Amino acid sequence: MQVRYFKEYSANLDRDMEFKMYGHAGVLCLVIPCQDGRFFEWEDRKMFDLVSGLVDAGRIQFVTVDSVDAETWSSYGPTEPRMHRLEAWNRYVMDELIPSALWKAGKPQDEQMMVMGASMGAYHAVNLFCRYPHRFSRLLALSGLYDMSRYVYDGNYTHEFHINNPLAYLEEL
């Protein structure tokens, strides 16, 4: 299986972000780690070994991303700065990581992708899938939490919080 490591500066997050790509052809799938996870989590847990036949056959390829959960959902700070950081991560994924991964995969910039995750990664996958339907055509979300209201610790239910709380905004779509 072809595995490539990248470290690129993110203007949205104002720091270097690491990611890996697995495979050489096929549908591109964004993999989001579990809560507070890192881009190498799925590899460390041998998840890609289970689908290596599909990867080697060129049916699917993966791009793994770092989360900022420690600064957002896992932080007990005020809501507003945590949601600003989450929105910066969303912009990083949509405006920086995905275009870079599509280019590295030799795919057109408008090609739709799959997104997947487990636990908090499932939440992120659902949130991205629902907010950006033009980008994602497939979703696999395993054991996620989709009502994020328990994460408002200061009573400040901001607009940015609302647009990152799928069970709140889905009825508006």
Secondary structure as GFF3:
##gff-version 3
##sequence-region A 1 173
A	DSSP	beta_strand	3	10	.	.	.	ID=ss1
A	DSSP	beta_strand	15	22	.	.	.	ID=ss2
A	DSSP	beta_strand	27	32	.	.	.	ID=ss3
A	DSSP	alpha_helix	41	44	.	.	.	ID=ss4
A	DSSP	three_ten_helix	48	51	.	.	.	ID=ss5
A	DSSP	alpha_helix	52	56	.	.	.	ID=ss6
A	DSSP	beta_strand	60	65	.	.	.	ID=ss7
A	DSSP	three_ten_helix	69	71	.	.	.	ID=ss8
A	DSSP	alpha_helix	79	91	.	.	.	ID=ss9
A	DSSP	pi_helix	92	97	.	.	.	ID=ss10
A	DSSP	alpha_helix	98	104	.	.	.	ID=ss11
A	DSSP	beta_strand	113	118	.	.	.	ID=ss12
A	DSSP	alpha_helix	120	131	.	.	.	ID=ss13
A	DSSP	beta_strand	136	142	.	.	.	ID=ss14
A	DSSP	three_ten_helix	148	151	.	.	.	ID=ss15
A	DSSP	alpha_helix	159	162	.	.	.	ID=ss16
A	DSSP	alpha_helix	166	169	.	.	.	ID=ss17
A	DSSP	three_ten_helix	170	172	.	.	.	ID=ss18
###
